[in-house]
């Protein structure tokens, strides 16, 4: 099972990818409001934790789109 992603890890991922929260929402198929809630201060009542599945997909995007769990691409 994938581990959850912290707010700081998500901010770092957005910086590394050079994209906005809105663009990430579009890429992974969720609403911009959801991504903004993931980015909120964890002490805020409307904060939501990044689900493990979303964290895994974001990690795959950072890795170049091919999950490391997959076998090597054919040459």
C-alpha positions, 0 to 999 in steps of 0.5 A: 500500500502506498504511503500518504503524502504530507502537505510539505511533500505535495508542495515540494512535488508541485515545485519539482514539476513546475505546475500549479495546484489547478494543473495537478488537479486536471492531470490526476482528475480531481477538483482544484478545491480538493488539491487546495485542501490537501495544501492547507495547513493541517490544523485547519478544519477543512484540510484533507490528507492526500490519499495514498493512491493520489500520492502514488500517482504524483510520485509516478509523474515525478519519476517520468510517468513510468512507475518503478514497480513496472517491468522495464520498457521494451527496447 
